[in-house]
């Protein structure tokens, strides 16, 4: 049943400090669910988590192939934004990953043939290819800071004279010509219509004022922040939560490194938090991963409670395991899975304006939620937040109410969370749900039992002609004794 999660689980086994198998499985479900509720939203609404590769990985593990395993492990944690510094060597006229004018050269910069921009792109392509399925694919940002450096030593030559020559090899990459206005492109069309996934962006251009490099030809392949794509990149100290007009990224600072709360708060605010502090080792990153979604609470959605744990962990009067922890509520810390038979207020949104949200005054079960919204004044329907903005709106409405139903359940198939009410089906598993399967088996078993009983009755209660065979033989013999042989006269 968790076949679609196998790649996420297996990919982190080699680096257990980042994620346990159970955590990876839960996060994979949560990531896909969040992506699916955002399908019809503009890609501007996207809020993901990212890492500054230079500070977090390469500065600590080296600018050489030995750091690639760490980089690849990070890719499979669900990271969707990478910040990377690129350096143009004004003396050798080529691009590399090292600042050759600083002491970073002692971190392996002298091995450009095995570790360069193309190597990073190749590793990223491997991860993108393995996750390019309807279940796993998601948007990805590659943010470049460009700098000039100076060094005449040929051992640092990478052979990459044109920046876009390496970046053009990025799989599933969008380009300024193809994307158009980002706020008019929804996530579904971006991922599944145009088959795009990656957005390569020049975040900042810090090339030497008299640089010999002509960047103009690269702008056919690379976006440029606030020229061909709207980008906000700011520290996480004072974030303004509002309807986004650009892709928003927030990086932590030495004075304010991310913790669980600030990391999640940035996402709910509509920003993509970028872990950029070099003193954060990978074990610290693993602690932030459960809080890397604006929608679900940490370690949610939890798995369905088994029969043996039902009374201990579930306070509802539900009689079927299929309905335990299979419906979603919103709490002050995010979405949680709980029993569908509990009573909560219901989140309802105006059919024509999803940001216009109301809560019912009374409490209902999940199965009554849809009808409860229809009873409100106006054209309201059962809803689930589809963006950080809608999440904030609903959280503000909660006030003293700790939780409310949202239109999210896994009734159709365990661990496949969908919206659309109790009858919504999982689009990723063509198999019937456990409940329907039980009903089908029960009906088929009953019919088979009846047929078997009838067959046994027939075999045991033989036909009368067979029971009286001896009697019929005596009668026939007696009849034949009174008849003459020969030709009648």
Buried (B, 14 or more C-beta within 10 A) or exposed (E): EBEBBEBBBEBBEEBEEBBBBEBBBBBBBBBBBBBBBBBEBBBBBBBBBBBBBBBBBBBBBBBBEEBBEBBBBBBBBBBBBBBBBBBBBBBBEBBBBBBBBEEBBEBBBBBBEEBBBBBBBBBBBEBBEBBBEEBBBBBBBBBBBBBBBBBEEEEBBBEBEBBBBBBBBBBBBBBBEEBEEBBEBBBBBBBEEEEBBBBBBBBBBEBEEEBEBEBEEBBEBBBBBEEBBBBBBEEBEEBEBEEBEBBBBBBBEEEBBBBEEBBBBBBBBBBBBBBBBBEBEBEBBBBBBBBBBBBBBBBBBEBBBEEEEBEEEBEBEBEBBBBBBBBBBBBEBBBBBBBBBBEBBBBBBBEEEBBBBBBBEEBBBBBBBBEBBEEBEEBBBBBBBBBBBBBBBBBEBBEEBEBBBBBBBBBBBBBBBBBBBBEBBBEBBEEBBBBBEEEEEEEEEEEEEEEEEEEEEEEEEEEEEEEEEEEEEEEEEEEEEEEEEEEEE
